[in-house]
Each structure stands twice: as structure tokens, then as C-alpha cells.
Amino acid sequence: MGKEHDTRIVKAAAAEIKSRRARIDINQEELAHRADVHRSYIARLEVGQSQPTLAVFIRIARALEADPAEVLGAIVKRSKRES
């Protein structure tokens, strides 16, 4: 594993968050409001420039109207497809 694997996971998380946000038809501002984070933080997450803490990840998943475990599983699957 290592840094290359970490990069794939960060990119997969970015894509999954953006995809799920689009699926429920909310903008970054609304997701940020629902997750109690700044909009610019959501923007950085969606381009893979930031990584959320576990607590923030759970808030974001819930703000996306999803189970955090299911979102994490989707990120792992996505990262494997992109390898």
C-alpha cells in the first residue's frame, strides 16, 4: 500500500462525496450547512485537497442522507476500480 493507495482513496472519497451530493441535488453550500462545516472545506474535499476526520466524515455522510458505513464501503469499492 502506501502513498499511491492513499491518493486513490482520497480521490475516490472526493468523487463519491461529489456524486452523492449531485444525486440528492444539493449544492456545496447546502451540504456544508447540513454537515456544519465551511463551504470551502466541502470544495477542497471534492477535489481531493482535504481529508475529513472521522467525526466530520460521519456528519457529511449523514448530511448526504446516507449511512456512513455504506458511504465508506462505496469509497473503498471506487478506489479499487480506479487502481
Secondary structure, DSSP 8 states (H G I E B T S, - for coil): --HHHHHHHHHHHHHHHHHHHHHTT--HHHHHHHHTS-HHHHHHHHTTS----HHHHHHHHHHTTS-HHHHHHHHHHHHHHT-
